[in-house]
Amino acid sequence: MTDMTTRLAGVEFANPVFTASGCAAAGKELDQFFDITLLGGVVTKSIMNAPRSGRATPRMAETPSGMLNSIGLQGPGIASFLEHDLAWLQARGARAVVSIAGGSVEDYATLAKELRGHPAVSMIEVNISCPNVEDRGQVFACDARASSGVVQAVRQNTAVGTPVFAKLSPDVTDITAIARACVDAGADGLSVINTLLGMVIDTTTMRPALAGITGGLSGPAIRPVAVRCVYQVHAALPHVPILGMGGIRTGLDALEFVLAGASAVSVGTTVFGDPGAPLRILDELEQALAERGIERLSDAVGLAHRPPVERVPEDPDPVGDEPVAAMSDSPDDSPSDSPFEDAFEETP
Ligand SMILES: Cc1cc2nc3c(=O)[nH]c(=O)nc-3n(C[C@H](O)[C@H](O)[C@H](O)COP(=O)(O)O)c2cc1C
């Protein structure tokens, strides 16, 4: 029907639907529900150098149309990940996108070296939403220079031909400034977006619901923010591939991200309640494209950026008037009716 293949920085994937980091571990559990090799790729939980037990519990809380988590990057460490998780994905024949996380530029460089040239690694996603232990816990992703340092270190230690995607945080004033810094530092693409920092207070205990006090907000509640971020990043850097995510629950949700400029999407929080969702979303997206007469997924990428169709005002007196075309000749006589320009002007 529709050609669903997608290219991310020169690497081809059979389709644009991926898991989201941290929401499907390394794919083994999801594989009990559907054949994970049918996905575009499996994005693994961010791995760090050393094993980590994560934050104290409780570390999840429900929110309207979403959830809050403060897992704290629990994981087995890179050595065990390579031996068990990546080896399993390789044996299973799935496309692996390995997400890495660290507390210093050196941590990220070491992880990249460990993964360098591994045949099972289709792509690396750099989770820069981590506190920088060398800078008072300042989150890398919230600072252009810090983001750039991490991306440069990973790119330098990653094989040519393995795309490096930097995963951006929405908790910044201007996401395009961070996006540009990452691309200038060598990122081949961008993952947009990570969770938003949030908080829930339990009104019974009258204390924060999470032991970590704050947590990352995800799910449908963040989708409009995520779509806005993808749209802005694509507008600023139209040739940079984007893996879009944030509250995708249906094929039409995924289509929104594609139209905003994403060449692929990750499905995260939705799989907790509906483990089969990624495949269903892939089917629904394919159908939605076909219904719109779009033969190739790639033709839909960024389509929401095309100029608005000129609306011709209804003519109350069609006889003896100027030709309608003349009404649109002067670009300066009225404010643009583009909802996009207005949106940009209103962005703080
Ligand atoms: C429980 C949980 C754990 C997550 N862990 C990671 C992680 O390890 N690394 C990362 O880059 N993003 C992590 N994320 C963020 C997701 O990958 C995704 O960017 C975000 O949740 C938005 O997508 P969604 O609304 O579809 O979940 C996590 C999200 C959740 C809900």
The ligand as an SDF file (V2000), in Angstrom:
LIG
                    3D

 31 33  0  0  0  0  0  0  0  0999 V2000
    8.8960    5.2460   32.8740 C   0  0  0  0  0  0  0  0  0  0  0  0
    9.6640    6.0460   31.8710 C   0  0  0  0  0  0  0  0  0  0  0  0
   11.0290    5.8730   31.7670 C   0  0  0  0  0  0  0  0  0  0  0  0
   11.7700    6.6180   30.8320 C   0  0  0  0  0  0  0  0  0  0  0  0
   13.1110    6.4220   30.7270 N   0  0  0  0  0  0  0  0  0  0  0  0
   13.8220    7.0910   29.7770 C   0  0  0  0  0  0  0  0  0  0  0  0
   15.2010    6.8340   29.5970 C   0  0  0  0  0  0  0  0  0  0  0  0
   15.7970    5.9770   30.2370 O   0  0  0  0  0  0  0  0  0  0  0  0
   15.8540    7.5700   28.6580 N   0  0  0  0  0  0  0  0  0  0  0  0
   15.2450    8.5170   27.8800 C   0  0  0  0  0  0  0  0  0  0  0  0
   15.8830    9.1350   27.0330 O   0  0  0  0  0  0  0  0  0  0  0  0
   13.9090    8.7490   28.0170 N   0  0  0  0  0  0  0  0  0  0  0  0
   13.2000    8.0640   28.9510 C   0  0  0  0  0  0  0  0  0  0  0  0
   11.8590    8.2800   29.0650 N   0  0  0  0  0  0  0  0  0  0  0  0
   11.2040    9.2810   28.1880 C   0  0  0  0  0  0  0  0  0  0  0  0
   10.5430    8.6100   26.9650 C   0  0  0  0  0  0  0  0  0  0  0  0
   11.4900    7.9440   26.1700 O   0  0  0  0  0  0  0  0  0  0  0  0
    9.8080    9.6510   26.0980 C   0  0  0  0  0  0  0  0  0  0  0  0
   10.7310   10.5920   25.6160 O   0  0  0  0  0  0  0  0  0  0  0  0
    8.7300   10.4140   26.8680 C   0  0  0  0  0  0  0  0  0  0  0  0
    8.1210    9.5860   27.8220 O   0  0  0  0  0  0  0  0  0  0  0  0
    7.6580   10.9720   25.9380 C   0  0  0  0  0  0  0  0  0  0  0  0
    7.0220    9.9530   25.2070 O   0  0  0  0  0  0  0  0  0  0  0  0
    5.6560    9.2320   25.7060 P   0  0  0  0  0  0  0  0  0  0  0  0
    4.7280   10.3140   26.1420 O   0  0  0  0  0  0  0  0  0  0  0  0
    5.1970    8.4340   24.5360 O   0  0  0  0  0  0  0  0  0  0  0  0
    6.0500    8.3410   26.8650 O   0  0  0  0  0  0  0  0  0  0  0  0
   11.1090    7.5550   29.9960 C   0  0  0  0  0  0  0  0  0  0  0  0
    9.7200    7.7040   30.1150 C   0  0  0  0  0  0  0  0  0  0  0  0
    8.9950    6.9710   31.0250 C   0  0  0  0  0  0  0  0  0  0  0  0
    7.5130    7.1560   31.1040 C   0  0  0  0  0  0  0  0  0  0  0  0
  1  2  1  0
  2  3  1  0
  2 30  2  0
  3  4  2  0
  4  5  1  0
  4 28  1  0
  5  6  2  0
  6  7  1  0
  6 13  1  0
  7  8  2  0
  7  9  1  0
  9 10  1  0
 10 11  2  0
 10 12  1  0
 12 13  2  0
 13 14  1  0
 14 15  1  0
 14 28  1  0
 15 16  1  0
 16 17  1  0
 16 18  1  0
 18 19  1  0
 18 20  1  0
 20 21  1  0
 20 22  1  0
 22 23  1  0
 23 24  1  0
 24 25  2  0
 24 26  1  0
 24 27  1  0
 28 29  2  0
 29 30  1  0
 30 31  1  0
M  END
$$$$
